[in-house]
């Protein structure tokens, strides 16, 4: 069996990760989860990483867990290991110091929809569809609910979870699951535009900002402000911030230090 995750890196610090089980609609087998976690760990140690794009090969982004694999080993310990491995991947995305963009086409269902929710940003083609459809086979999508409910209003999320119904890309954008919807033929270009916008910014500020954004969401209002004030003060002391402000005042383009 070949690699289930294909990885590429550009000189500018863009990492592309491709789910590579097109014959299984990129279902998240144990092998896929292990390889994806390993790739995310490698990126986390790359001090010159700037952005990650996660996509799927073939006709779909990701159809969720591999139900055939799950049925082949019906015991509680196996399921604990599987869902722990999936959780490790979702938490690795959140902990990664750079933005992770889901590039979604076809379907993103169950744990595939969870994966979209775990990413910091998402660009979807007009033909993309989203569902947490485990309920259709008698399984409430409990782990996907964690990410879905942090992206989509509670009543919208719960409706998806108890009905298993699909929503289209425009609805997903309206509800907050994705940022941008593009025609299928323009999906690459729309993703590249978002990547270029991020690459044009101060990389140190992006790294500080992602960590602060995720941490403060779990804090009380007063705790969030205390943390944000400290992070912003430290950000002001960065060499790149000094360069960025001076460039603005001098009406020129900034030159960022990237490592």
Backbone as a ProteinNet text record, in pm:
[ID]
protein_1_A
[PRIMARY]
XXXXXXXXXXXXXXXXXXXXXXXXXXXXXXXXXXXXXXXXXXXXXXXXXXXXXXXXXXXXXXXXXXXXXXXXXXXXXXXXXXXXXXXXXXXXXXXXXXXXXXXXXXXXXXXXXXXXXXXXXXXXXXXXXXXXXXXXXXXXXXXXXXXXXXXXXXXXXXXXXXXXXXXXXXXXXXXXXXXXXXXXXXXXXXXXXXXXXXXXXXXXXXXXXXXXXXXXXXXXXXXXXXXXXXXXXXXXXXXXXXXXXXXXXXXXXXXXXXX
[TERTIARY]
84.5	0	87.9	55.4	132.9	101.9	167.2	145.3	1.8	-59.3	-196.3	-199.5	-83.2	-70.8	44.8	18.5	123.3	154.4	281.8	322.8	419.1	401.6	492	517.2	633.9	667.7	730.6	691.2	752.5	859.6	940.2	1045.7	988.8	865.1	802.6	744.7	752.7	701.2	557.6	506.2	373.4	386.2	308	302.5	167.5	169.5	47	40.5	-71.4	-95.5	-217.8	-202.8	-310.5	-351.4	-476.7	-532	-537.7	-475.5	-452.4	-511.5	-641.9	-715.9	-837.2	-815.9	-929	-1031.7	-987.3	-1081	-1173.2	-1135.8	-1216.6	-1267.1	-1269.5	-1312.3	-1234.3	-1106.2	-1014.1	-1061	-1123.3	-1168.6	-1050	-1074.3	-968.2	-943.7	-868.5	-825.8	-721.4	-686.4	-580	-449.9	-422.3	-299.8	-299.5	-413.7	-423.8	-400.4	-464.3	-450.7	-306.4	-241.7	-102.8	-10.3	-29	55.3	28.4	-99.2	-132.4	-73.9	-82.4	-24.9	126.4	191.6	336.5	373.4	297.4	324.7	303	195.8	169.5	280.2	330.9	441	567.2	593.9	709.7	695.8	575.9	553.4	569.4	523.8	534.6	679.6	771.6	913.9	985.5	913	970.7	954.9	1061.7	1054.9	1025	1039.2	1012.2	875.7	797	661.1	576.2	490	406.7	257.5	221.8	81	72	-41.2	-65.2	-196.9	-199.3	-322.1	-349.8	-468.5	-509.2	-619.5	-598.9	-694.4	-710.6	-803	-828.2	-811.6	-758.1	-742.8	-873.6	-892.1	-1008.5	-1134.9	-1247	-1378	-1426.5	-1353.1	-1403.3	-1290.2	-1327.1	-1232.1	-1207.8	-1312.4	-1297.5	-1435.1	-1455	-1583.9	-1591	-1498.4	-1504.5	-1426.3	-1460.7	-1390.8	-1418.1	-1328.3	-1340.3	-1430.5	-1558.4	-1654.8	-1622.1	-1569.6	-1532.7	-1422.9	-1324.5	-1218.3	-1273.6	-1365.7	-1425.8	-1504.8	-1573.6	-1653.8	-1567.8	-1448.2	-1360.8	-1299.9	-1302.1	-1241.2	-1333.5	-1442.5	-1545.4	-1511.4	-1425.8	-1402.4	-1373.3	-1404.5	-1401.9	-1262.5	-1160.4	-1023.6	-985	-1026.2	-995.3	-1061	-1184.7	-1254.6	-1193.8	-1152.6	-1084	-957.5	-881	-757.2	-786.8	-889.4	-923.9	-962.7	-1053.8	-1101.7	-996.3	-908	-795.6	-699.4	-675.9	-587.8	-646.8	-777.3	-843.7	-836	-858.1	-847.6	-707.1	-605.5	-467.2	-444.4	-502.8	-488.9	-556.7	-679.3	-751.5	-678.3	-625.3	-554.4	-419.3	-358.9	-232.7	-254.6	-368.5	-401	-416.2	-487.9	-507	-375.2	-287.4	-160.4	-55.7	-74.6	21.7	33.2	153.5	167.1	128.9	98	63.9	-78.1	-143	-279.7	-287.1	-393.9	-422.3	-551.3	-544	-657.5	-708.5	-837.6	-900.6	-944.7	-900.8	-945	-1042.1	-1171.5	-1275.5	-1347.6	-1356	-1438.8	-1515.3	-1618.8	-1695.3	-1762.1	-1747.9	-1812.7	-1711	-1757.7	-1684.8	-1786.4	-1781.4	-1884	-1824.3	-1905.6	-1869.2	-1731.4	-1632.9	-1500.4	-1433.9	-1478.6	-1429.8	-1479.8	-1604.2	-1658.2	-1588.7	-1559.6	-1482.7	-1347.3	-1283.9	-1153.3	-1161.7	-1267.6	-1288.2	-1302.8	-1383.7	-1404.8	-1278.1	-1189.8	-1065.4	-967.4	-975	-884.5	-919	-818.7	-838.6	-922.3	-910.8	-979.6	-1023.3	-1123.7	-1169.2	-1217.5	-1174.4	-1219.9	-1288.9	-1409.6	-1487	-1529.7	-1534.8	-1590.3	-1742.7	-1806.3	-1951.9	-2021	-1953.3	-2014	-1992.5	-1923.3	-1894.5	-2021.6	-2028.5	-2140.4	-2086.3	-2158.1	-2110.9	-2221	-2182.6	-2279	-2205.8	-2275.9	-2230.7	-2334.3	-2315.1	-2421.1	-2415.4	-2335.8	-2329.3	-2464.4	-2550.9	-2682.3	-2761	-2729	-2799.9	-2770.2	-2658.2	-2626.4	-2631.9	-2697.2	-2717.6	-2608.8	-2516.7	-2403.4	-2407.1	-2427.4	-2423.4	-2279.3	-2258.9	-2123	-2072.4	-2040.4	-2002.7	-1872	-1769.6	-1642.1	-1649.3	-1712.5	-1732.1	-1811.2	-1900.2	-1979.6	-1892.5	-1775.7	-1687.3	-1643.3	-1594.4	-1550	-1668	-1771.3	-1886.6	-1948.8	-1965.7	-2031.2	-1943.9	-1817	-1728.4	-1718	-1787.1	-1789.5	-1928.6	-2029.7	-2167.2	-2254.4	-2352.3	-2442.3	-2504	-2531.1	-2568.7	-2688.5	-2793.4	-2912.8	-2886.5	-2806.4	-2769.4	-2688	-2589.4	-2504.4	-2586.6	-2673.8	-2750.7	-2847.3	-2902.3	-2989.3	-2912.6	-2791.2	-2709.8	-2680.9	-2653.7	-2615.6	-2731	-2853.5	-2965.3	-3041.4	-3017.2	-3084.6	-2992.2	-2861	-2767	-2777.9	-2855.3	-2876.8	-2752.4	-2737	-2629.1	-2665.4	-2563.7	-2577.6	-2481.1	-2518	-2430.6	-2326.2	-2236.3	-2123.4	-2168.4	-2268.3	-2316.2	-2375	-2449.4	-2505.4	-2393.4	-2293.8	-2179.8	-2109.3	-2100.3	-2039.8	-2128.9	-2258.7	-2351.8	-2348.4	-2329.9	-2330	-2194.4	-2089.4	-1958.2	-1863	-1899	-1810.7	-1698.6	-1724.2	-1620.4	-1615.3	-1500.5	-1480.4	-1520.6	-1483.8	-1497.4	-1552.1	-1641.2	-1692.7	-1653.9	-1600.3	-1554.7	-1607.7	-1622.9	-1654.3	-1548.9	-1589.8	-1497.7	-1368	-1379.7	-1260.7	-1170.8	-1222.7	-1145.7	-1103.2	-1123.4	-1091	-942.7	-857.7	-713.4	-674.8	-729.2	-694.9	-742.1	-863.4	-916.1	-830.2	-787	-700.6	-565.5	-510.3	-380.7	-387.3	-498.5	-514.5	-509.6	-577.9	-576.8	-437.6	-370.5	-233.3	-142.7	-153.5	-68.6	-91.7	-216.5	-248.4	-180.8	-184.1	-120.6	31.6	87.7	233.1	285.2	199	240.5	247.3	199.9	193.6	314.3	332.1	439.7	422.6	515.6	499	499.9	575.4	578.6	442.4	379.5	248.5	143.1	151.4	57.5	72.6	194.6	218	166.3	201.3	150	-3	-55.5	-199	-281	-234.8	-312	-317.9	-205.4	-204.1	-294.5	-286.3	-371.1	-518.6	-551.9	-691.7	-754.4	-683.9	-738.7	-744.2	-643	-639	-746.4	-763.2	-856.4	-1001.3	-1031.2	-1168.7	-1213.5	-1118.3	-1150.3	-1143	-1114.9	-1098.1	-1223	-1232.2	-1332.4	-1294.7	-1386.8	-1360.1	-1240.1	-1235	-1125.1	-992.8	-994.9	-873.9	-826.6	-922.3	-887.9	-818.9	-871.8	-810.1	-670.8	-655.2	-523.2	-420.6	-460.6	-371.4	-344	-449.3	-434.8	-346.3	-359.6	-275.3	-128.2	-98.1	40.6	95	16.6	61.5	82.6	-7.4	5.1	126.7	152.8	271.4	398.3	403.4	519.2	533.3	419.8	419.4	481.9	451.4	507.7	659.5	716.1	860.8	932.1	856.4	917.3	990.7	1099.1	1174.8	1088.4	1008.3	923.5	815	762.7	661.4	722.8	842.5	915.2	932.4	970.4	986.2	852.9	746.7	616.7	563.8	577.7	528.2	613.8	745.1	832.8	803.4	778.8	746.9	617.7	518.4	392.4	415.6	491.5	516.6	600.1	686.6	772.9	712.2	591.4	516.4	593.7	637.7	706.3	656.6	691.5	653.7	747.9	695.9	783.7	864	977.3	1060.4	1066.2	993.9	981.8	1101.2	1147.1	1240.4	1157.7	1194.3	1108.7	1165.7	1279.3	1335.5	1413.3
-119.8	0	124.6	223.1	344.8	440.1	554.8	655.1	707.8	721.3	773.6	925.1	984.3	1130.4	1171.2	1256.3	1310.4	1451.9	1481.5	1610	1681.2	1812.9	1898.5	2025.5	2084	2210.7	2303.9	2430.6	2529.6	2606.6	2678.3	2759.1	2869.3	2909.2	3017.2	2968.8	2838.6	2786.8	2737	2714.9	2655.4	2503.3	2439.7	2293.6	2248	2156.9	2096.5	1950.8	1914.3	1775.9	1725.1	1611.4	1555.4	1419.6	1408.1	1278.8	1192.7	1074.3	999.4	858.3	852.1	725.1	750.5	791.3	832.1	722	595.3	485	465.3	519.4	511.7	649.8	741.7	879.3	939.3	898.2	951.1	927.1	812.4	776.7	770.1	810.4	822.2	688.7	604.7	479.2	509.8	407.5	425.1	467	409.5	444.2	590.4	638.2	778.3	869.8	840.6	924.8	927.4	812.4	805.6	885.2	870.8	944.3	1094.1	1130.8	1272.8	1335.5	1265.1	1317.5	1332.7	1237.4	1246.1	1367.1	1391.4	1507.9	1638.3	1646.1	1766.4	1789.3	1681.3	1692.3	1745.3	1698.7	1748.6	1897.8	1939.3	2081.1	2165.7	2113.1	2187.2	2218	2132.3	2152.7	2233.5	2274.4	2354.3	2502.4	2565.2	2705.7	2801	2752.6	2837.2	2808	2720.9	2695.3	2821.2	2846.9	2966.8	2935.1	2828.7	2795.8	2650.8	2586.3	2448.2	2443.5	2370.7	2346.6	2197.1	2160.4	2020.6	1994.4	1897.2	1866.2	1715.5	1674	1532.6	1496.6	1377.9	1330	1269.6	1273.8	1208.4	1291.2	1224	1288.2	1356	1339.5	1390.4	1445.1	1530.1	1576.7	1464.6	1421	1313.1	1264.1	1132.3	1072.1	1026.1	1070.1	1034.9	909.5	844.8	723.1	609.4	513.2	395.7	294.7	291.8	206.9	58.5	18.7	-121.6	-161.6	-76	-102.7	-107.6	-17.1	-14.6	-142.4	-192.7	-313.9	-439	-432.2	-550.2	-580.1	-483.1	-503.1	-442.2	-512.3	-459	-488.4	-401.1	-409.7	-270.5	-251.5	-118.5	-57.2	-136	-83.6	-30.8	-101.8	-58.1	76.2	92.7	219	332.4	302.1	404.7	451	357.1	392.7	475.7	435.9	507.1	651.7	671	806.6	891.5	826.6	900.2	946	860.2	897.1	1012.2	1007.5	1115.8	1245.8	1236.9	1355.5	1413.6	1327.6	1376.1	1458.7	1415.1	1489.7	1625.6	1629.3	1755.8	1852.2	1800.7	1887.4	1931.9	1846.7	1885.8	2001.6	2001.9	2113.1	2241.9	2232.3	2351.1	2400.8	2307.6	2344.5	2391.2	2359.5	2400.5	2553.4	2608.8	2753.9	2834.8	2768.3	2839.6	2802.3	2888.3	2859.8	2733.6	2658	2539.2	2565	2550.9	2577.1	2445.4	2417.5	2303.3	2346.9	2273.1	2296.9	2184.7	2217.6	2114.9	2107	1983.6	1957.3	1827.8	1803.1	1680.6	1680.4	1569.2	1560.4	1568.3	1624.6	1622.3	1576.7	1448.6	1391.1	1335.1	1338.9	1282.2	1334.4	1244.8	1291.4	1378.1	1368.5	1459.2	1600	1613.1	1744.1	1795.3	1703.7	1737.7	1796.2	1738	1784	1926.4	1955.8	2092.1	2188.3	2148.4	2233.6	2256.7	2157.4	2170.5	2266.4	2278.6	2369.3	2515	2600.7	2741.5	2814.2	2774.1	2837.8	2729	2758.9	2661.2	2730.9	2678.1	2722.8	2603.8	2624.2	2512.8	2542.6	2438.4	2452.8	2453.7	2510.9	2521.9	2386.5	2282.4	2148.8	2074.7	2133.3	2065.9	2051.9	1941	1917.9	1866.1	1899.4	1872.2	1803.6	1705.7	1638.4	1569.4	1552.8	1464.8	1352.7	1256.1	1162.8	1029	1018.4	893.1	846.5	941.6	906.1	820.4	831.6	753.1	603.6	569	427.6	393.4	481.2	453.4	502.9	586	633.8	786.2	840.2	985.3	1033	1134.1	1183.5	1267.9	1202.8	1274.4	1351.2	1286.7	1357.3	1467.4	1444.5	1556.6	1671.9	1641.5	1747	1849	1805.3	1897	2011.4	1978.6	2083.1	2155	2080.1	2141.9	2248.8	2218.4	2312.5	2432.2	2426.6	2541.5	2625.8	2584	2658.7	2709.6	2631.5	2653	2679	2770.2	2792.6	2662	2657.9	2533.1	2464.2	2537.7	2473.9	2422.9	2492.2	2444.2	2315	2316.1	2198.6	2078	2098.9	1985.9	1931.9	2021	1975.4	1884.4	1924.7	1840.8	1705.6	1707.2	1585.4	1487.3	1537.2	1444.7	1409.3	1482	1449.1	1381.8	1408.8	1354.4	1418.9	1526	1589	1664	1669.1	1745.7	1893	1978.4	2118.8	2147.1	2242.9	2276	2378.4	2411.3	2498.1	2638	2690.9	2825.1	2828.8	2725.5	2717.7	2703.7	2621.4	2605.8	2739.1	2820.8	2954	3044	3041.4	3123.3	3086.9	2958	2911.2	2921.5	2950.8	2971.7	2854.9	2747.6	2631.8	2653.7	2730.7	2763.7	2915.1	2961.4	3105.7	3153.3	3072.1	3114.9	3000.7	3033.9	2937	2984.2	2893.2	2927.7	2825.6	2864.2	2764	2653.9	2533.8	2420.1	2447.6	2510.9	2536.4	2645.2	2718.6	2826.9	2795.3	2669.6	2634.1	2652	2604.9	2620.6	2767.5	2847.6	2990.1	3061.3	3027.8	3090.8	3052.8	2927.1	2883.3	2952.1	2960.8	3025.6	3173.1	3239.8	3380.1	3396.3	3306	3312	3284.6	3185.9	3155.7	3275.7	3339.1	3454.2	3569.4	3589.8	3696.1	3668.8	3542.9	3507.4	3519.4	3473.5	3479.2	3622.8	3717	3857.2	3924.9	3855.1	3914.7	3875.2	3946.2	3918.5	3777.1	3685.6	3547.4	3533.5	3618.8	3612.2	3649.1	3751	3793.7	3686.4	3619.1	3511.4	3398.5	3361.3	3253.4	3292.7	3412.6	3458.8	3464.6	3514.8	3538.9	3412	3307.6	3182.8	3124.7	3123.3	3068.5	3148.4	3280.7	3366.1	3346.3	3341.9	3328.8	3202.5	3090.2	2964.2	2958.6	3013.5	3008.7	3096.5	3219.1	3312.2	3268.6	3184.8	3136.4	3049.1	2989.5	2902.7	2976.8	3107.1	3186.6	3267.9	3314.9	3416.3	3545.9	3641.1	3768.8	3840.5	3847.1	3918.1	3844.8	3710.6	3633.3	3651.2	3656.6	3674	3807.5	3914.2	4045.5	4050.3	3987.5	3987.1	3917.4	3804	3730.2	3808.4	3866.1	3939.4	4062.6	4131.6	4249.7	4211.1	4100.7	4056.2	4014	3938.5	3893.4	4012.1	4109.6	4224.4	4309.6	4323.7	4398.6	4328.4	4196.5	4120.6	4130.2	4125.8	4138.9	4272.2	4378.1	4509.6	4512.6	4423.1	4420.2	4339.9	4272.1	4191.4	4278	4224.6	4291.8	4313.4	4212.9	4225.7	4331.6	4344.7	4448	4586.7	4602.7	4728.8	4759.7	4658.4	4675.8	4710.8	4642.1	4665.6	4805.4	4853.2	4987.7	5093.6	5073.7	5169	5173.3	5056.8	5052	5128.1	5112	5184.9	5335.3	5377.6	5522	5578.3	5495	5538.3	5510.8	5459.2	5432.4	5341.9	5230.4	5128	4991	4891.1	4752.9	4699.6	4627	4570.2	4453.6	4431	4315.5	4230.1	4118	4036.8	3943.8	3930.5	3824.6	3697.6	3589.9	3470.4	3354.1	3369.2	3259.1	3316.1
0	0	0	-86.3	-94.4	18.3	16	119.7	112.7	228.8	233.9	249.9	277	282.7	192.7	94.9	9.6	56.2	74.3	130.2	36.1	25.4	-51.2	28.2	6.4	71.6	-30.1	-29.4	-118.4	-42.8	-117.7	-57.9	30.1	2.9	79.9	212.8	239.9	366	359.3	238.9	223.5	223.5	307.4	311.3	256.5	160.2	106.8	151	213.4	254.2	179.8	113.7	32.5	88.7	132.6	171	45.5	49	-74.8	-69.9	-42.9	-56.9	-146.8	-269.1	-353.1	-375	-375.6	-396	-276.8	-159.6	-37.6	4.1	-90.8	-63.5	54.2	62.5	163.5	306.1	328.7	463.1	559	683	782.7	852.8	790.1	851.3	958.7	1035.6	1134.3	1066.2	947.1	875.3	832.1	782.3	741.6	860.8	971.7	1090.5	1139.6	1139.5	1185	1093.5	962.3	867.4	873.7	888.8	895.9	1021.1	1133.1	1256.7	1243.3	1179.7	1160.5	1074.9	969.1	883.8	960.1	1038.9	1118.2	1220.9	1278.6	1375.3	1307.6	1185.8	1111.6	1081.9	1042.6	1012.9	1138.3	1251	1377.1	1412	1368.2	1397.5	1290	1186.1	1078	1111.5	1154.1	1196.4	1081.2	957.6	842.5	780.2	842.1	793.7	807.8	708.5	709.7	702.4	628.4	608.7	560.8	593.8	551.8	475.4	364.6	288.8	291	336.8	345.9	244	156.9	50.5	38.5	-48.9	-71.4	-218.1	-244.6	-381.6	-431.9	-563.3	-622.7	-615	-590.8	-601.8	-473.9	-363.5	-235.3	-150.3	-56.5	44.8	144.3	215.4	312.8	356.1	348.3	383.2	528.1	612.3	753.5	785.2	896.8	936.6	838.4	836.8	751.5	822.7	784.6	854.2	839.4	724.5	706.3	804.2	822.5	918.8	1060.4	1091.3	1224.7	1252.8	1152.9	1170.9	1180.9	1124.4	1122	1258.2	1348.3	1480.4	1586	1613.2	1703.1	1849.7	1906	2050.1	2103.7	2229.6	2288.9	2286.2	2313.5	2313.4	2175.3	2071.6	1935.6	1906.6	1951.2	1926.8	2008.9	2131.4	2209.9	2138.1	2083.8	2013.3	1889	1814.9	1691.7	1720.4	1816.2	1841.2	1911.9	1987.5	2045.3	1936.1	1836.3	1725.5	1645.3	1623.3	1551	1630.2	1761.2	1846.8	1842.3	1842	1834.6	1708.3	1596.5	1471.9	1482.9	1533.6	1545	1637.5	1747.5	1841	1784.7	1702.2	1638.2	1541.4	1472.3	1383.1	1462.9	1575	1658.4	1716.6	1754.3	1816.6	1717	1590.3	1489.3	1490.5	1488.8	1503.3	1379.7	1270	1145.9	1103.3	1023.2	978.8	892.7	913.4	833	756.1	623.7	535.3	479.6	497.2	431	291.7	189.9	52.6	17.5	13.9	14.8	-119.5	-170.2	-287.5	-261.1	-337.4	-317.9	-181.8	-108.5	22	134.7	246.2	373.1	476.4	510.6	595.9	724.7	831.5	961.6	1004.7	1024.4	1065.9	959.3	835	731	753.8	796.3	833.4	959.4	1051.2	1171.1	1133.1	1033.6	988.9	933.8	858.2	809	927	1025.8	1142.3	1222.4	1225.4	1300.9	1235.1	1102.5	1032.1	1065.8	1058.4	1093.4	990.2	865.5	753.9	657.1	575.3	477.2	351	238	106	41.9	-9	-64.4	-206.7	-287.7	-421.8	-412.1	-512.7	-511.7	-505.8	-550.6	-549.4	-418.3	-323.2	-197	-113.2	-40.2	50.8	183.6	289.6	424.5	505.2	587.6	674	787.8	899	1007.4	1012.1	925.1	887.9	959.3	1063.8	1137.3	1187.6	1221.2	1274.1	1175.2	1046.7	945.1	955.7	1019.8	1041.8	1191.1	1268.9	1410.6	1503	1451.5	1530.9	1538.8	1658	1675	1659.2	1576.6	1548.1	1664.7	1774.6	1896.9	1882.6	1825.8	1811.7	1704.8	1590.1	1497.8	1559.1	1654.6	1718.6	1790.3	1839	1911.1	1820.4	1700.8	1608.2	1543.7	1506.3	1440.6	1529.3	1657.8	1748.8	1782.3	1746.3	1764.1	1637.2	1533.1	1407.3	1373.1	1406.6	1362.4	1484.5	1475.9	1589.3	1640.2	1769.6	1836.3	1771.8	1742.8	1686.7	1544.9	1469.3	1336.2	1347.7	1438.2	1456.2	1500.4	1598.3	1650.3	1545.3	1464.5	1355.9	1260.3	1223.7	1136.2	1201.5	1331.1	1401.8	1416.8	1436.2	1460.1	1333	1224.1	1097.6	998.4	1007.2	909.5	772.9	761.5	631.8	584.4	453.5	392.2	384	393.4	358.1	243.5	158.8	46.5	89	-2.8	30.5	70.6	1.6	35.6	175.1	210.3	345.5	447.5	416.6	506.8	530.4	427	442	526.8	501.5	579.3	727.2	756.3	894.3	962.3	886.4	945.4	941.1	870.7	861.8	761.6	656.2	558.3	539.2	491.3	471.4	333.3	231.9	93.4	9.5	-83.6	-179.6	-318.5	-399.2	-533.5	-633.2	-758.7	-861	-860	-895.9	-890.1	-965.1	-1082	-1163	-1103	-1004.8	-943	-800	-756.3	-617.3	-588.3	-678.7	-657.6	-649.1	-739.5	-742.6	-615.6	-568.6	-447.3	-326.2	-322.1	-212.3	-220.3	-340.5	-358.7	-320.3	-349.7	-311.6	-159.9	-88.7	57.5	111.6	54.9	96.1	73.4	-43.6	-76	21.3	60.3	156.1	290.1	334.1	460.9	451.8	339.2	322.7	317.3	283.2	275.2	412	516.4	649.4	733.9	844.6	939.5	995.5	966.5	1012.2	1164.3	1232.6	1378.5	1437.6	1380.8	1430.2	1405.1	1289.8	1259.9	1361.8	1392.9	1489.8	1628.4	1673.1	1802.9	1800.3	1689.7	1679.9	1682.6	1613.4	1613.6	1754.4	1823.1	1958.6	2051	2043.4	2126.4	2094	1965.8	1923.5	1981.5	1970.1	2019.2	2171.4	2237.5	2383.6	2446.4	2394.8	2458	2444.7	2344.5	2326.8	2443.4	2513.3	2626.2	2760	2757.1	2878.9	2908.8	3032.5	3064.7	2994.3	2987.7	2921.2	2982.5	3116.2	3181.4	3160.9	3166.5	3141.7	2997.7	2905	2764.2	2741	2802.9	2785.6	2848.1	2964.4	3029.1	2939.7	2884.4	2796	2668.3	2609	2482.8	2499.5	2611.5	2634.7	2640.6	2709.4	2719.5	2583.5	2508.7	2376.9	2283.8	2289.5	2200	2236	2367	2409.1	2362	2379.6	2332.5	2180.7	2110.2	1964.1	1921.8	1996.4	1963.9	1974.5	2055.2	2073.3	1965	1877.3	1772.4	1670.2	1619.8	1513.9	1389.6	1354.2	1236.1	1253.4	1374.5	1398.1	1383.8	1436	1419.2	1270.9	1193.2	1048	982.7	1021.2	958.7	984	1106.9	1139.6	1071.8	1073.9	1005.2	855.4	795.9	653.1	624.3	711.1	693.1	701.4	801.1	819.2	704.7	648.9	538.8	401.4	401	277.7	181.5	236.9	155.4	198.7	119	153.2	260.9	359.8	463.3	408.4	468.6	437.6	562.4	563	681.3	699.1	822	857.9	876	809.8	808.5	888.6	950	1029.8	1147.5
[MASK]
+++++++++++++++++++++++++++++++++++++++++++++++++++++++++++++++++++++++++++++++++++++++++++++++++++++++++++++++++++++++++++++++++++++++++++++++++++++++++++++++++++++++++++++++++++++++++++++++++++++++++++++++++++++++++++++++++++++++++++++++++++++++++++++++++++

